[in-house]
């Protein structure tokens, strides 16, 4: 097992994710995705991959931006592998090619909107 692999510990009850939905063709239907439809797409991805077990996973949409088709979602930490697999493997919705992009995953909702690559980091010179 590689040392670079990261594991989500089950000590925290929920995992939060920043995800977006991208369609191959940008037509009126794919640009008009409401929050309810966004959740239906997530739930259908879970059901198509894991059946009724996947459909029973509780996924909550915390924040949704319909113009970017981007959302903060919350789901049980024990279901991390299933949810991530279903989102990653989704390839179409209503005969349109699409994909979910997972931008960030963390255990704390407060750290979800923070992107460290946009922050200014100070380099401290080492004294010898």
C-alpha positions in Angstrom: 0.0 0.0 0.0 1.4 3.4 -1.0 2.2 5.9 1.7 0.6 8.6 -0.5 -2.8 7.1 -0.2 -5.2 9.0 2.1 -7.9 7.5 4.1 -11.1 9.1 5.3 -11.4 8.2 9.0 -14.8 7.1 10.2 -14.5 9.2 13.4 -16.3 12.1 11.8 -19.9 11.4 10.9 -20.1 13.3 7.6 -18.0 14.1 4.6 -18.5 17.3 2.7 -17.7 17.7 -1.0 -17.5 20.5 -3.5 -18.7 19.1 -6.8 -19.9 20.4 -10.2 -21.7 18.8 -13.1 -20.4 19.3 -16.7 -22.2 18.4 -19.9 -20.5 17.7 -23.1 -23.0 19.8 -25.1 -24.2 23.1 -23.6 -27.8 23.3 -24.7 -30.8 24.9 -23.0 -31.7 21.7 -21.1 -28.2 21.1 -19.7 -27.9 24.8 -18.7 -31.2 24.7 -16.8 -30.4 22.3 -14.0 -32.2 23.1 -10.8 -31.2 22.0 -7.3 -33.8 19.2 -7.2 -32.7 17.9 -10.6 -29.0 18.0 -9.5 -29.9 15.8 -6.5 -31.9 13.4 -8.7 -28.8 13.0 -10.9 -26.7 12.2 -7.8 -29.2 9.7 -6.5 -29.6 8.0 -9.9 -25.8 7.7 -10.2 -25.8 6.0 -6.7 -28.8 3.7 -7.6 -27.4 2.7 -11.0 -24.1 1.6 -9.5 -25.2 0.2 -6.1 -28.9 -0.5 -6.6 -31.2 0.0 -3.6 -28.3 0.2 -1.2 -26.9 3.2 -3.1 -30.4 4.8 -3.4 -30.7 4.6 0.4 -27.5 6.7 1.0 -28.5 10.1 2.4 -26.9 12.9 0.4 -27.8 16.5 1.3 -27.2 19.6 -0.8 -25.9 22.3 1.5 -25.4 25.0 -1.2 -26.1 25.1 -4.9 -25.2 27.5 -7.7 -27.4 26.8 -10.7 -25.3 29.0 -13.0 -22.2 26.9 -12.5 -24.1 23.7 -11.7 -21.9 23.4 -8.6 -22.8 22.3 -5.1 -21.5 21.6 -1.6 -22.9 18.2 -0.6 -22.9 16.2 2.7 -23.0 12.5 3.1 -22.1 9.9 5.7 -18.4 9.2 6.0 -19.0 5.5 6.0 -20.4 5.9 2.5 -17.5 7.9 1.1 -16.2 5.2 -1.3 -19.7 4.5 -2.7 -20.6 8.2 -3.2 -17.2 9.1 -4.8 -17.4 6.0 -7.1 -20.9 6.8 -8.3 -20.1 10.4 -9.0 -16.8 9.6 -10.8 -18.4 6.9 -12.9 -21.5 8.8 -14.1 -21.3 9.3 -17.8 -24.7 10.4 -19.0 -28.0 11.9 -17.9 -31.1 11.8 -20.1 -29.0 10.7 -23.2 -26.5 13.6 -22.7 -22.9 12.9 -21.9 -21.9 14.5 -18.6 -19.5 14.1 -15.8 -19.2 15.2 -12.1 -16.0 17.0 -11.1 -15.0 16.6 -7.5 -13.2 19.8 -6.6 -12.6 19.1 -2.9 -13.5 16.7 -0.1 -13.1 17.3 3.6 -14.6 16.6 7.0 -15.4 20.1 7.9 -18.0 22.3 6.1 -16.0 25.4 7.2 -12.9 24.4 5.3 -14.7 23.4 2.1 -14.7 26.9 0.5 -11.1 27.5 1.3 -8.7 26.8 -1.6 -5.1 26.7 -0.4 -3.6 27.3 -3.9 -5.2 30.7 -4.0 -3.8 31.8 -0.6 -0.5 33.7 -0.3 2.1 31.6 1.5 5.1 33.3 3.0 8.5 31.6 2.6 10.6 31.9 5.7 14.4 31.9 5.2 16.2 29.3 7.3 19.1 30.5 9.4 22.1 28.2 9.7 
